Every structure is written in structure tokens, then in C-alpha cells.
Amino acid sequence: MLVAIFISMRLQRAISRPIVALTKAAQQISLSADPSIRVETQASGELKTLQDTFNRMLDRIQQSERATAIWRAAFSLVPKSCLKK
């Protein structure tokens, strides 16, 4: 019986740790608005896929923010008279 309890506790930790890490990262990002935060991949199977997908999503957000900043900088150099019809 003790062996079964020990094994179930280990399994529970193996499953919950990656989910807790993902939750903490999401909370950190929502509070700080910092998409440079990443989740350290520490799982396997579907949980690893979830962590990797989360990190790729953040990569795409950062790329989009950089592109937006470049466009804003470029348009700030254009005289306003050129933008009017």
C-alpha cells in the first residue's frame, strides 16, 4: 500500500510541476506585460507540447511587437502633410 502511495505522489508531481510552471509564467506575463518570459520545458508528451507551444506563441507576440514598433518609428518620420489627402 505504501508503495502505491509513493508512486502516485511521484506521478502527481510529474504532472503538476509543468502545469504549475506554465500557470506561473502566464500570471507573470499578465502582470508585467512582458512577453520575453518563457517556460522552461520540463515535461514530456502532451505537457511538453503545451509548454513548447506556449513559448512559440510568446515568440510570435514578440515578433509582432517588434514589427509594430518598426512601423511606428518609420511613420513617425513621415511628415504629416504627406499623410493627408
C-alpha positions as CSV (number, residue, x, y, z in Angstrom):
1,M,0.0,0.0,0.0
2,L,2.8,2.4,0.8
3,V,4.5,1.7,-2.5
4,A,1.3,2.6,-4.3
5,I,1.0,5.9,-2.4
6,F,4.6,6.7,-3.1
7,I,4.2,6.0,-6.8
8,S,1.0,8.1,-7.1
9,M,2.7,11.0,-5.3
10,R,5.6,10.9,-7.8
11,L,3.2,10.8,-10.7
12,Q,1.2,13.6,-9.3
13,R,4.3,15.8,-9.0
14,A,5.5,14.9,-12.5
15,I,2.2,16.0,-13.9
16,S,1.5,19.1,-11.8
17,R,5.0,20.7,-11.9
18,P,4.9,21.6,-15.6
19,I,1.3,22.9,-15.3
20,V,2.3,25.0,-12.2
21,A,5.3,26.4,-14.1
22,L,3.0,27.3,-17.1
23,T,0.5,28.9,-14.8
24,K,3.2,31.0,-13.0
25,A,4.6,32.1,-16.3
26,A,1.1,33.1,-17.6
27,Q,0.5,35.1,-14.4
28,Q,3.8,36.8,-14.6
29,I,3.2,37.8,-18.2
30,S,-0.2,39.1,-17.5
31,L,1.0,41.2,-14.6
32,S,4.1,42.6,-16.2
33,A,3.0,42.6,-19.9
34,D,6.5,41.1,-20.6
35,P,6.3,38.5,-23.4
36,S,10.0,37.7,-23.1
37,I,9.2,35.4,-20.2
38,R,9.5,31.7,-21.2
39,V,8.5,28.4,-19.6
40,E,11.4,26.1,-19.1
41,T,10.5,22.8,-20.8
42,Q,10.5,20.2,-18.0
43,A,7.9,17.8,-19.2
44,S,7.3,15.1,-21.8
45,G,4.5,14.1,-24.1
46,E,1.5,16.4,-24.3
47,L,2.7,18.7,-21.4
48,K,6.0,19.3,-23.3
49,T,3.9,20.1,-26.4
50,L,1.8,22.6,-24.4
51,Q,4.9,24.2,-22.9
52,D,6.7,24.5,-26.3
53,T,3.5,25.9,-28.0
54,F,3.2,28.4,-25.2
55,N,6.8,29.6,-25.8
56,R,6.3,29.7,-29.6
57,M,3.1,31.8,-29.0
58,L,5.2,34.3,-27.0
59,D,7.9,34.3,-29.7
60,R,5.2,35.3,-32.2
61,I,3.9,38.1,-29.9
62,Q,7.4,39.5,-29.5
63,Q,7.9,39.4,-33.3
64,S,4.6,41.2,-33.8
65,E,5.5,43.9,-31.2
66,R,8.9,44.5,-32.9
67,A,7.3,44.8,-36.3
68,T,4.7,47.3,-34.9
69,A,7.5,49.3,-33.3
70,I,9.4,49.5,-36.5
71,W,6.3,50.6,-38.5
72,R,5.5,53.3,-35.8
73,A,9.1,54.6,-36.0
74,A,9.1,54.7,-39.7
75,F,5.7,56.5,-39.9
76,S,6.8,59.0,-37.2
77,L,9.5,60.2,-39.7
78,V,7.0,60.8,-42.5
79,P,5.8,64.5,-42.5
80,K,2.2,64.7,-41.5
81,S,1.5,66.7,-44.7
82,C,2.4,63.6,-46.8
83,L,-0.2,61.5,-44.9
84,K,-3.2,63.9,-45.6
85,K,-5.3,63.6,-48.7
